[in-house]
Amino acid sequence: MSWRDGDRLSHRFNPELGPGLVIGIEGRMLVVEFPESGDTLRLAADSNALVPVVLRPGSEVRIAASGRRGKVASLPAPDRVLLEDGEELDLDDVWPIDQGTDLLARLAAGAVDSLEAFAMRLDALRLAALREADGLGSFLGGRIRLFPHQLHVAERATRSDPVRWLLADEVGLGKTVESCLIANHLLYSRRAERALVIAPETLTVQWLGELWRKYHQVFVLLDGDRLRDVEKDFGSDWNPFEVHRRVVIARERLEAKPRLCEQAVAAGIDLLIVDEAHHLRRAPGHPGNPAYRAVQPITAAARHVLLLTAVPLEDDAHGFFRLLQLLRPDQLGDVASFESALRSGEGLPPCTSATRRIDIGGLPPRVAAAVDLDDGPGFAAHHRLVEAARGLAAEGRLATADKVRAIRRALLSPAAFADGALVRRHPELAELARSAMALDPRVEWLGERWPEWRRAGEKTLVFVAELPTLEALRGALSRRTEHRIGLFHEQLSSKQRDIEVAQFKQASGPSLLISTECGGEGRNFEFCTRLVLFDLPWNPMVVEQRIGRLDRIGRRSPVEIVYFRPPRGLGLSVARLYQRLGLFMHPLGSIETELKGVEAAIESLALASPYEQPGAGEAVDQEAVFDRLLEDAERAYDRVERAAYHELHREPYRQELGADLLSRVPAELERLTRDVVVAACGELGLQVEEHRAGSRHSIELDARARVESLPGLGGEASWLGTFFREQAVEDETLDFFATGHPLVEGLLAHIDEDPIGRLALLQVPAGDGERGYGLLALYKEGPVFEAVAIDASGRKRPDWAERLIRRPLESRRVRAQDWVEQASWPKLVESLGRHLEGRGSRPVALALFRIG
């Protein structure tokens, strides 16, 4: 429209300015004074954000001379106003009063929005209900594939309030994903705000990256540098958990700095996640190891607690008890009463879940690839070293422990034995170690196969138990080729380890990565073709942890597991034992308790006197020892531990539940998010471009936008992403426009606070011969919204309400002036609005509608 000096207007997107007065026109710009806010602004004359303020009967005004308030009765002339008390004044002598958030008053004044804006508001309410209510939509938003067993666990855990739960799935089934599903639900349903993740130091950066890349959760790593920043910016007495509301911290740091534990408790943690919780050990009658003592006070003070571990029965029933007692200290007394309850079959508080592969089914198989080593010079040199270590004298406890260490490391690799301390204590074996290192047949075999794997574009992860083995293997392989080898070990910083993994994952990165045991916990290498077990630790669960880095939920190809089988000796017996256990063919999670004596049995066998004539008979005798071990372990698996295992698998996931769970995932969530975001961008002037038939969108907030910024965006102003989960999972370079994404949350926060789309006029075709006017009111109670339709007589019409809010809106476009400029308009709005009186809350949007 064309503006003139003296015109009154309002700004649609900045209602807090109040009514404005045009005091100057400068080409295409208006100079507008806003008396209520005290601002004078220069605004584009052709902006559709500027809406003329028109006085109508019923409009409230303030009389300039006296400041008295009044209500317009009529407009006897274009420049005259007649008030309801009979006083007639010039139009310039009265000033419109801003109707603020009183929707009925604004509707009576004719300040209606476009049909598109109202449809956007309605869709935003639908989206909020899907995101915030108790359905599965409240768990979603992460850049993850949806597996029904994870949704099953997340729903079970969040049935109660508070949520205090032990997640004890077998390795590789997605405990981290389950914890993040639960966290998403708690954070976005506003059941939690301040969150803390405690993890081993080697996993902290990975947690930080996973939370951001997959779940849009911005957490801060509270390391030494960040603690120094807090002290520098706020002072030495300031609580870092008060400064940062969502934190990842290393368990080792909490152990070393008890003050941090006290500060975490003082800050008040809403949600605590403890990864690798089996490290929290407390023997009967003991206050607990440093990890337990550091974490226990925080678990006691936090409202919601998630403990993650793949080995809850690693030690015994007491190990299970100590974890449950952290979760439910008020419901679990001492371990004796706990064991008594298990024996008697009494149910424990529901706070555990432990999904097994057998529960899920359909996972790619493990493919064992045994490499039989020749009984040639290389193996002979290694065998001599092992037998020489077994022949060492050992009198006394310390000497025996040293001998066990020498045998173990000699069997793992000559390089591990040649480590400085062992060689200094046993110099007579130094030459044997050097000879065995030079001829190690495993190194020769790897050197021959690696070029083939690299040419095929295959990724191979090699596990070794000791850092000296890693260094020796890296050196031997590097001498054969100029191609880079990836390394992952405890002497690298967390940042360096993450860089190594990221580069290894890239197609152009190293095809081989050698890792020590520090890569066996929590890391995901499911993209690898194969795992090479360069050595076999004496604890089968350590081997299981290694295999679990590749054998994970979501993997689509078989897991190739390469291990070396010596021709004879103790190493052959260990390999055969693991074969008999099925370790290379299926997970051991269901029999972990029976295996707790394996390491001690191998150790005892290693200490036995070496055979005078080693040969085939030796392996048979050693296997007989293992036979007795497994039989004894089975008998030792008593009723208490069976009952504890039963508690872990109460209400287990079953494959027949999968279809129903996935059918409850809101099919419209992704498209509804897209429609709301794109519509909001259009209303606010953000630039949106569609790519690849709508599968991708680029969005930019530039100078053309009608807002300068949005909540939570920081300095970001452009995005390329997708609204569809599968594409986001396949291509992590794309933003995933879903729950938690800063742009999505910023737009929804703006819609929630903004007046846009709250008032509309709807014209709907008649149905069943019914015609007439009515008022549609939208109410939001918590996560859900309610639509109430009132007809002219004041009757509630739920059938009309259902029709009026149906997607897409049926309404034809209405020329607002044809309705709001009628003399009866304010009275119509007022009479319909009276029928809404008596409700405890105000509507968030209104639409006056006509049927017919």
PyMOL commands that set and color helices and strands:
alter all, ss='L'
color gray80, all
select helices_A, chain A and resi 15-17+91-93+103-108+115-132+136-139+148-157+175-188+201-215+224-234+240-243+251-256+258-267+277-279+290-301+317-327+335-344+357-360+377-390+397-412+414-417+420-425+427-438+441-455+467-478+494-505+517-519+540-548+570-581+589-591+593-595+598-607+616-636+639-648+655-663+669-684+692-694+725-730+742-753+798-804+816-820+825-834
alter helices_A, ss='H'
color red, helices_A
select strands_A, chain A and resi 8-11+20-26+29-34+39-44+50-52+60-63+69-77+80-83+88-90+94-96+164-167+195-199+220-221+246-250+271-274+304-308+352-353+366-372+460-463+486-488+512-515+530-533+559-565+687-691+696-700+718-722+735-736+759-764+772-781+784-791+845-851
alter strands_A, ss='S'
color yellow, strands_A
deselect
rebuild
show_as cartoon
